[in-house]
Amino acid sequence: MGTTTRFHAIIAALAALGLAFGMGSAVAGDHEDIYQNEVADSTDLTSDDLSDRQLEAFLNAAGQVQDIRASYAEMLREAGDADERAELRQGAADDMETAIQFNGIDIETYRGIGYLYRNDDEVKRRLDRMASGM
């Protein structure tokens, strides 16, 4: 993926944090529900707690999670019944969790960074600056 394309994918993923994620209540440690609750409702993390490496890992994971979400969207639209949709959502959640962990952060930190992106100007600035440099 080219630099410009990667940048746009990351920006789209970050924009989606404000629009599509965080539906319902996120329970820390409830990884099975990451498909519906990608962003925490609150966090103990602060901007000072986050290293650049964690933020880079978040950006990479967010791009991959956005790709996973998109790849499952069509299958979900075509799913025949509620059981099939539930199975697809679980598959998406498993793939998202794997992508996040593959990038070197845990689910709780990923969700916390998502929360801070929406609610902490410093974290938003840092992530936006990093994304523009990718």
N, C-alpha and C positions, 0 to 999 in steps of 0.2 A: 504494500500500500504506500503510495507516495506521501510526502510530507504534508502537502495541502489536503489531500484526501483524508489522511489520518487526523489532521487538525480538525477538519469539519466533522468527522465521526466522533471525536472526543467532545467537541462543542455540542453536538446533537445529544450525546449522552448526558452531558451536564445540564442542558436545557430540559431534558426529560426528567431530571431529578426534581425540577420544580413543577412539572406537569403531571407525570404519570406515576411517580413512585410515592410511597408512603401512604397508600390507600389502606385504611384500617389501622389497627393498633399493632405496632411492632413489639414483640416480646423478646427481650435480650435472650439469646441462646436458642430461639425457635427458628432454626435454620430451614426447616421444611417449608416455612411460609415466606421465604425470601422473594418468591415470584410476586406476591401481593404487597410485601412490606420491605422494599429494598432500602428505605431510609428509616432510621430510628425516629421515634417520637421525641426523644431527648437523649442526651449523652453527658457523660462526665468529662469527656475530652475537651481540651481547649486548643486554641491555635498553637500555644507554646508547647503542647504535648506532642505535636506532629512534626516528624522529620520530613525533609524533602523527599527522601526515599519512600516513605509511607504515602505521601501525596502522589508521587509518580506511580507507585503501585496501584493506588486508587484510580488514577486516570487510565492506566492500561486496563485494569479490571473493568472499569465503567464502559470503556469502548467494547470490550468483549461481551459484557453483559447485554449491552444494547444490541449487538449482533445476534446473540442467542435469543433475545426477546423477539427480534424481527424474524428469525428463522422459524420460531414456533408460532408466530401470529397467524400465518396462513393455515397451518395444520389445525389450530384452534378454531378458526372460522369454519373449517370443513368438517370438524368433529361431529360425529353422528349423535352423541348423547352426552349426558352429564358425566357418566363414568369415564368415557373416553377423554373428555375435556379435563377431568381431574387427573387422569393418568398423564396427559400431556403437560399439565401445569407442574406436576411433580417432577417429570423429566426435565422441564425447563429449570425448575428450582435446583435440581441436582447439578445440572450443567453450569448454572450460574455460580453455585457455591464452589464447584471445582475450579472455574475460571478465576474467581476471587482468590481462593487459596493458592492457586498456581502462581499468582502474582505476588505472593508473599505477605498477604495480610489476612487477618481473620475476619469472619463475618461481622462481629460486633464492631470492630474498628471501621470496616467498610461502611456499615450503616451509620456509624457516628460521624464519619467524614461527610457522608451525604447530608446528614442533619446540619453539620456546621457549614457546608456549602450554601445551604438555604438560609442560615440564620446568623452567620458570623462573617462580617465584611472582610476581615483579615484572611480567613481561610479561602473565601471566594476570590479575593485578589490573588493570593498565592496560586490557587489552582488555575485561574484564568491565565496568569502569566506563564505558568508551566505549560499549559495546553497550547498557548500560542507559539511556544518554542519547540514543540514536538513536530 
